[in-house]
Amino acid sequence: GQAAASSGKMASTDAVPVEELVKDLDSLRAAIAKQAGVVKAMKKEGAPKEETLAAVARLKELRTALEAQAGAGAEKWGINGDDLDDLLRRRMFVVPAFEIYRGVSGLYDFGPPGCSVKDNVLNLWKQWFVMEESMLQVECTTLTPHKVLDVSGHVQLFSDLMVKDTKTGECYRADKLLEDHIENKLNDPMLPEAERDELRRIAAQADAFSPSELHEQLTRFEIKAPATDNDLTEPFPFNLMFQTSIGPGGHTPGFMRPETAQGIFVNFRRLLEYNNGRMPFAGAQIGLAYRNEISPRGGLLRVREFCMAEIEHFVDPLDKTHPKFAMVADLRPTLFPGANQIGDGKTLDISLGEAVARGVIGNETLAYFMGRTYAFMLKIGIKHEGFRFRQHLKTEMAHYASDCWDAEILMSSGWVECVGHADRACFDLENHMNASKVALTASRVFAEPKEVEVAEPVMNKGAMGKHYKKDNRAVQQAIAKLSEDPDAAMALNDALAAEGTAKLALADGREVDITSEFLSFKRVTKKVSEEKYLPHVIEPSFGIGRILTGVFEHSFSVRDSKDGKRKVLSFKPAVAPVKATLLNLDNRIKLDAVLPVRDELNRLGVSNNMDISGVSIGRRYARADELGIPFCITVDFDTASDNCVTLRERDSCGQIRLPVSEVAALVRNLAEDATTFDDVLASGRFAVITTGEDKAAAAGGAGGAAGGAGG
């Protein structure tokens, strides 16, 4: 009876197709639990072997489906990280720095193809942002005086929470230990959905916890030192900046800059003058930054020296609309608002225009740059389904910021922040203005002069100078600042008239006593044609190394061939390190037959190389595919007579035969996205060559394992 009942239960789980169950993970987990009970009961009661095997197969099928859903990051892209890392090192895209001395953690060198891909991405970035928006590009020094980074808040606040192994002293970044522990727990396919949601919320807030809050979480989950399983110290802050001394005397402390933004802020006054006083405008900078990371890892994802491309877009705080917002308003990048992260965990599929209208994104200018970033990412090869904007939670957002969104790319390690988009208000300019005593303001010009009421200070400067001495300048600046607020100034005037003395707040936070002998105010009406204001800043900040890692992963695939598995980097042609490689079909074909084609490619500015080694043409195609070269041009025995060559396209493995006189121009047009290989085939202008390789690609081999590229 028991066995028969178990068999009946088995039938009930079989009744629901797996493809239906995976739509609801809770239902799928419930089905697994139910089926596990069926299998256990059947084995205990001695059910027929065939029925038991069928029930076990069903259980395995359900568990496989759940594991596939739970591991969506790596499974979705079919990325084998070891395979990709092997390719990147072997082909010298990215290699450990000082490798012959066993390297230094967090430092990497770019080889020839890596340099080319990086240069191509940066050149596209400059075209996409600097040229399109008429930005003012600068190149500022990486050495930064202590004063600048003290004023910006980096000296006090630019730190991560660190823990140490209590016995070995090895250091770890505390929030990453917590995130890694939670990630491992989330891999458990049987974890209840409620607990899964709670863990996700904790992970989302990990880098925003205070030392005591983070210690509480590490203790709760009994997290130990990964290498030794020893106890850990309580978390404590560790400043990430590399400190140095400027000059031989060692009396001028400084730092290697942790970001490129401060160079733009301190040059604001000159940039505004260069721009003829016109607002809004943007400064941009590409350059190296340095952070003494506690636990460098993940290749280029967390390193100690890295390339940044940053934009500081200065706007009137009263007008954060953008004249070109309509260009991006209909774009629909995936949005993950803060409320959803700690709520139902669902992302939003709405247009940027709707997101601004609903208040999901703070203003048009911020949304405009998010839209431009999204389109740029697609252009360089990031897949839509592997890209999202995640809003900062209130607990992780800087106190001065009004809205922040990170552009994240889905990689084999999960979602990785690659571009920050922040409305930084006037925090940086205000701090630097107060510290330097240099006005970093812009002017709001009125169409017609208008009358305004102001509070005009009447000061006894001689008596004030004798009384305040070295503080006199700060006192007068505070009075000038106060006079910009007539109501506050007249309130102080009334206090002075009534009491004879009052407190005056200085810019550095101190207060001084001031008397009616020194100061009074009077209301006056003035005609003004402009007013001064502190600009707000919208900042998109791009981590180039992380973006490159995303490009590598989203371009990587493995396809079948007659000589085994082939690794392919399907770069967009504009990003590819080399646009075309020149091959001779056989070693008997001399170099003289190849050089005219190369000369024409060089004349048109199409990057190329030659592979005239003695290995088979198939092996040389494979080499080109590993380097991500989109086109191969082959000179064969007929070239001398018909003056034609064969052009092979990397992703489809399709081939056409065309005149030597046309191949260079066609490759240039293909590389610049002026046309596509499919368009060329459809035109019927050139003879199509059918090969076994392109048939395999058409059957699915060329798309690789990446979900967005064909699976």
N, C-alpha and C positions, 0 to 999 in steps of 0.2 A: 504493500500500500504506500509506504514512504517513497519507494523508488518511483512508483507511478505518479505520485504527487509531484515529485521533483521533475519528472519528465514534463508534467503539465506546466510547471513554472518556467522551464526552459522554453517551451513553446511561446509563452507570453513575452519573453524578451526578444525572441526571434521575430515576433510579429511587427516590431518597430524597426525600420531600416536605420542603419548607422548614420547615413547622411541626414536623416531627420533628427536623430538624437544629438548630433554635434552642434545643432543650432542652439541648444540650451545645455550648457555644461552641467548645470545642476541635475537635469534629467539623465544626462550621460553618466554622471557619477552614481546616481541612484540605480541605473540599469546595471552598472558594473557590480555594485554591492549585491544586487539581487541575483545576478548571474553567478557570482562567486558562491553565494549560498546554495544555488542549484547544483553547482559542480561538487561542492563539499558533501551535500546530501546524497548525490548519486554515487559518489565513491564510497561513502559510509554504508549505503544500503545495497551495494553491489549491482547497480544498474547495468544493462547490456553494454558491452565495450564500445560498440559503434555509437550509441547514444551519448555515452560519457565523452568520447573523443569529440563528438560534434559540439557538446556543451563547452568543452575546454577551448575548442577553436573559436567559438562565439565569444568567450571571455577574452581571449587574446585579441580578437578583432576590436572589441570595445576598448580595451586598454590601449591598444595602438592608436586608436582614434583620439583618445583623450590625451595621450602623450604628444601627439601631433599638434593638438590645439594648445596645450599648455606651453609647448616650446615654440610658439609661433614665430619668434624672432629668427632663430637660425633656420628652422624648417621652411619658413616662407621663402627665404632667399637661397636655400640649399647650399649655404656656405660652409665649407670645411676650412676653418681658420688656419689649420696647419698647412693645408695645400696652398692657400693664398700666400701665407707668410713665406713658404718655401719659394714660390714663384717670385715674389717681390725681392727676396734676397738674392736668389740665383741670377735673376736678370738685372740686379743692381738698381732697382727702383729706390729702395730704402734699405740701408744697412746700418748695423750698430757702429757708432763712432769709436775710433781707437780699437778696432776689432782685434788687431794682432796682440794687443795688450789686455785682451778679454773684456774690453769695452767698459763704459761707465753708464750706470743705469740712468735712463731718461735722456740720453743724448744719441741722436741719429744723424747720419749723413745721407744726402740724396745723390744717387748715381746719375749717369747721363739720361736715361729715360725718365727717372723721377724728377730731375731738374726741368726737363722739357714739359712734363705734365703740369708741374707746379707753375712754370712760367705761363703756359697756355691758360690755366685757370685764372691766374692773376691778370693776364692781359684781357681776358674776357670780362673779368670783374671791373677793370678800369673802363672798358668800353660801356659796360652795362650800367655802371653807377657814375663814375667820375665824368665821362663824356656826356652821357645822356642827361645828367642833372646839372651840368656845368659846375661841378664841384671844384674847390680850390685845393689842389693836392700839395702837401708839404712833406718834408723829410727832416725829422727832428732827431737830435742826439739821443742815443740810448742811455748814456750816463746822465743821471738826474740828481741834482742837489737834494740833500735831506729836507730842506725847507719846503720844496715844492710838494714832495710826497707826504710831508707832515701836514701841510695845509689841506691836501686832498683827502686826508684820512687814512692813507695806506699804512703809515707807520703804526697807527693805533689799531687799525681794524683789518688789515690785509693778512689774515691768518686762517689756518685750519686747526681743528681740534685733533690733537695727537695723543696716542697712548703708547706706553712702552711695555715690553715684556719685563716683568718684575725681576727675572733672573738674568737674562742675556742682555737686556737693554735695547733690543731691536725695536725700531719705531714703526708705528702703523698709523694710518689716517683713520680716526675713529669712526666717522660716518660711513666710510667705505667698508669697514668690517661689518657694520650693521647691515648695510645694503647687500653685501655678499651673502651674509647669513640668511637674510630674508629671501634672496633669490634662490638659494638652495632649498628652502622650505617650500617655495612656490612651485618647485619642480615636482613635488609630491602630487601625483594625479588624484589622490584620494582626499586631499585637503578640502574641507567644507568651504563653500563659497563665501560664507560670512567671515570665516577666519582669513580667507584669501583676501577679501576686501580690506580687512583691518590691517593686514601686513602690507598691502600696497599703500595704504594711507601713511603708515609709519615710514616706509621707504621713501615716499614722496617728500616727507618732512625731515629726512635724516640730516641734511646739511644745514637745516635751520634750527636744530635743537641747541639749547644752551649746554654748557659743560655738565651741569647737574642732570638735565633731562637726558642727555646722551648716555651718561653713566648709568642712569636708571634703566634705559633700554638694554645696554650691554649686560647689565646684571640680570635683568629679567630673562634674557635669552641665553644666559650662561656662556657668553662668548669668550673664548680664550685666544691666546696668541696662535696664529695659524701654523707657524713652523714648529712650535714646541709644545703646544697645549698648556703652556704656563699661564698663570694669572696675569692680568693687565693692570696698569696703573689707572687712576681716574683720568679722564680727558683733560688736557690743558692746551691753551692756544700756542701755536707756533707760527711766527711771522715768516711768510713765504718769500720775502725779497732777499736778493743777494746784496749784501752791504759791501761797500768799498770806500776808499779814500781818493779824493780828487787832488792831484798835485803831490809833489815829493815830500812836503812837510807833514802830510797826514792830518792837517787841521781842518780840512773841508770834507765832512762826511757826505757820502752819496750812496746811491743804489743803482744797480742795473734796472732799467725801467720794467715794471711788471705789466705794463700796458702801453699802448701808443697814444692814448687819448689826451694825456696831460699836456703833451707838446702842442696839440691843437688849441686847448683852452688858454694856455699862457700866451699864445700868439693871436688871440681873438681880436685884440685892438688893431693890429696890423692887417689882419685878414679883412676886417670890416672896412678899413681905409682902402685896401686894394680893391675891394668890391664897391668902391664909391659910396659907402654908407648904406647900400641897399640891403634890405632884409626881406624875406629870409634868405639864408645861404648856407652852404655846407662846406666844411673842411674835411679832407680825407687824408689818410696816411697808411702806407704799407710798410711794415718793418718788423724787426725781431723784438721779442719781449722775453723776460726771464723770470722763472718762478722756481724756488727751491722746493719742489714737490716732495712730500713726505714719502709717498709710495708710488714712484713712477711705474706705469704699467700700460698694457694695451697698445704697444707700439707708439704711433704718433698721437694717441688719444690723450695721454698724460705724460708730458715731457717737461724738461727743465729749460729748454730754449726752443722757441717756436715762432712762427710767422703769424702776424695778425694783419688784418685789413679793417680799419675802423673809419666810421663816418660820424661826424658830429654836425647835425643839422640844426642850426640856430633859428628859432621861430619866436614870433611875438606871442607871449602867453595868452593874449586876448583873442588870438586867431590861429588855431591849429588845424584849419582846413588845408587842403592841398589842391592846387589848380589842376593837377593831373590825376586826381583820385579816380575819376571815371574810367581811366585806362585799366585799373585793377579791380574795380568794384564788383565785377562779375566773377572773379576768380574764386575758387572754392577749395583752398587748402584745408586739410583736416585741422580743427581747432580743439584744444583740450583745456577749457577754462578751469580756473582754480576751484570754483564751486563744485564742478563735476569730479575733480580729482579726489576730493574728500567726501563726495556724495555717491552718485551711482557709478562712477568710473567710466562713463560713456563719453565719447568724443562727439563733436558737432560737425555736421556737414551743411554749412550755410555759406553764403557768399560773404566776402569782406564788406560789401555795402550793407548787407543785413546785420553783420556783426557790429558795425559802427552804429547803425540806427538803433539796435537793441541795447547798446551800451556794453556789449561783450568786450569790444576793443575800445580803448579810451578816446581816441580821436582819429581823424582822417590821415594826418601825417604819419602817425605810427602805423596805421593799417596800410598806407601806401607803401612804406618801405617793407612791410611784411609781404605784401603782394609782389613787389619787385624781387625780393629774396626768393620767394617760392618759384617764380618764373625763371630766375637765374639757376636755381638748383636743378630744375627740369632740363634746362639747356645744357648743363655740364654732365648730365647723365644720372641724376638721382631720380628714382622712381616715385611717382605720386603716392603709391600705397606704402612706401617706406619713408614718408616725410610727414611731419606734423609740427604745429606750434603749440607749445605747452606754456600756459600762463603761470607766472610765479605765484605761489601761495603768499598770503599776507605775512606769514611768519618768516619767509625767506626773502621778501622784497626789501631792498634798501629803504631806510626810513624816509629819504628825500624823494624817492621815486613814486610816481602816481600809477604807472602801469608797466609791466615787463612781460615779454613773451620770448621764450627760447625756441629757436628753430632746431628741431631734433631729427636726426636721421636714424632709421632702424638698421642696426648692424647685427653681426653675429653675436655680439655681446649685449644686445638690447638697444634701448633708445639712448642716443648719445647727443648731448647738447653741442651744437656746432656754431650757432649764431645767436647772439643775444640782441634783443630789441627792447630798448628801455626809454621811457619818458623820464629823464633825469631832472626835470624842472630846472631851477637856476642854481642848484647846489654848488657846482664846480666854479662857475664864474663868480658867484657871490663870495665864496671862500677866498679865491685868489685875489679878488678886488679888495676885500677887507685886509688881507695880509700884506699885499703889495702897495696899498694906497694908490693904485692906478685904476682909473675908471674903466670898467669893462661893460659899458652900457651901450645901447643903441637908441636911436631916436624914432619916435612915432610922429611923423609930419602930418599936420592938419591941412585939409584942403583950403580952409579959410582960417585966419587967426581968430582965436576965441579968448574971451575974458575968463580968467580963473582967479579964485581967491586963494591967496597964499599967506603964510605966516612969515613975516620978515623979521629976522633976529636983529636986535640992537645990542651990541656987545661992547664992553669996556675992555678992549683988547690989551691995553697996557697993564691994567690991574690984573687981568687974567694971566698974562705971561709971567708976571712976578709971582703969582700965587701957585699956578699949576706947573710952572717950569717945564720939565721934559714931557709932561703929559698934556701940555697946552694944545699941541697939534691934534691929538686924539680927542680932546674936549671940543675943539672947534669943529672937527669932522662930525662928531656926534650931534652937535647943534645944527649943522647943515643938513644932516640926515633927518633930524626931527622936524625941521622946517618944511619938509616935503609932505608932512601930514599936518595940515592946519589945525585940526581938532585937537590932536595930541599936543601940539606946540602951545596952543592957547590954554589947554588944561594945565600945563606946566607954568605958564605965565600967571594963571589965576592962583596957583599954589604959591608961587614966589611973592605975589602981591599980598596974599593972606598971611603967610608964615615967614616970609623973608628968606627962606631957604628951601631946597628940594633936592631930590636925588636925580642924577643924570646918568643914564646907562651908556657905557662906551661899547665900541664894536667888539672888544676882546672879552666882554662879559663883566668887566668891573663896573662899579658904580662910584661916582664922585659927588661930593656936596657942591652945589652951586647956589649962589645968593642973588638976590635982586640987585645988588651992587654991580654984579658982573653981567647980568642978562635980563632982557625982557623981550617980548614979541609984540608985534602989532599986525593986525589984519590989513592987507592991502589987496587991491584988485589990479591984475596985470593982464596985458594982451600977450598971448604966446602963440607961436606958430608951430611948436613941437613940444614933445615931452619925452623925458628920458625913461628908459625901462631896462630891466635886466632880462635878456633873452632866456627862454627855456631851450632845452636841448633834447632832441630825439636822437638816440644813438644806436645804430646797428653795428655790432662788433663781430667780425668773422674770424673764427679760428681756422686758418688755412690747412694745417696738418690734419685736423679732424675731418674737414670737408674732403680732403684728398683720400682719407681712409674710407669715407663713405663712397666716393667715386670708385675706388678700387673694388670695394665689396659689391656694389650694385652693378659693376661691369664684369665681374668674375663669373665664369661658368666652366663646366667640364663637358666635353662632348665625345661621343664614341667615334672611333675611326678604325680602319682595318689594322693599324699598328697599335691599338690600345686607346687609353683615355688621353684626350688632349685638353690642356688648360688654355682658356681663351680669356683675354681682357677685351670686352666689346666696348671700348671707349667711343664716345661721340667723336666724329672726325675732328671737330674743332679742338678737342682736348687731347687727342692722341699725340704721343711724343714724336712720332714720325708719320707723315701722311701716306707715303708710298715707299715700298722697297723694290729695288730693281734686281732682277734675277736673270741669269742665263740658263736656259733649259739643260744645257750640257756643257761640260768643260771645254769641248772643242769649239764652242762659240766664243770668240775672242772679245776682250774688253772693248775694243774699238766699236763694236756693234751696240754696246750699252751706253757709252758715253754721250752720244748726241741726245738721247732721251733725258739723261741726267742734266745736261747743260740747259735744256729747255725748262725742266722743272725748277732748276735754280734761278733761271731768268724770271720765272713767274712767282718766285718766292714760296715754292712748295717744298717743305722739308722732306728729305728723302735720305735713304742709305742704299748701299749695294751689298748683296750677299752672293758672291760668286765662288763660294767654297765648293768642294767636290761632292758634297752629300746630295742625296736625291731631292727632287723638287718638292716632294711631299714633306720631307724633314724641314726644308727651308720655309715652306708655308707654315708649318707648326711653330717655328721660331718667330715668325712675324706675328702669328696669332697671340703668342705669349707676351709679346711686346705691345700688343694692342694696335698694330699697324693696320689701318682699314683697307689698304689697297696694295696689291702686288702686281708689278708690271714685268712680264716675262718675254724675253727675246729668245726666239727659237730659230730652227734651221731655215724656215721660210721667210724670216724677216728680211734677209738680204735681197730676196727676189720680189716680195710683195709689199715691202716697207710697212708691215703691220706688226703689232705686238698683241699679247693677251693681257687683259686686265681682270684680275680676280678680286671680288669683294669678300671681306672677311666673314661677315655674319651669315650670309646665305651660301657662301662658297661658290656663288654664281660667277661665270666667266663670259666675257665678250672679246671679240677680236676687232681691233680698230687701227686706223692709220697712226703711225708714229707722230705725224704732224698734229693730231688731235688729242693725243692721250694726256699731255701735260695740262692743257686747258680744262679738259674734262675732270681730271683729278682735282684741280684747283676749285672748280665749281662744286664738286662733291664735298670737298673739305670745308668749304665756306657755307654749306647748306643752301647753295643757290639751286641745287637740284638733288634728287635722290637716285640711288641705283635702280630702284623700281621704276622710276620715271624714265631712266635711260633704257631699261629693258622694254618698257611699254612703247617707246618711240619707234622701235623697229629699225633704227638707223644702223645698228651694228649686228654682226652675226653672233648668235648665242652658242656657246660651246657647252655641251652637256657632259658632265663627269660623274663618276661614282661619288665623289666628295659632295657635290651639291645636292645629289639625291638624298644622301644621308642627312644633310643639313635640313632639307625640306621635310624629312621625316621626324625632325625634332632634335637632332643632335646639336645644331648650332645654337639653339636658344639656351642651352645649359640648364642648370637647375633653378635659376632665379625665377621666383614666381612671376615677377613683373616682366620677365623677358621670355617667357614661353614655357617654363617649367619642364 
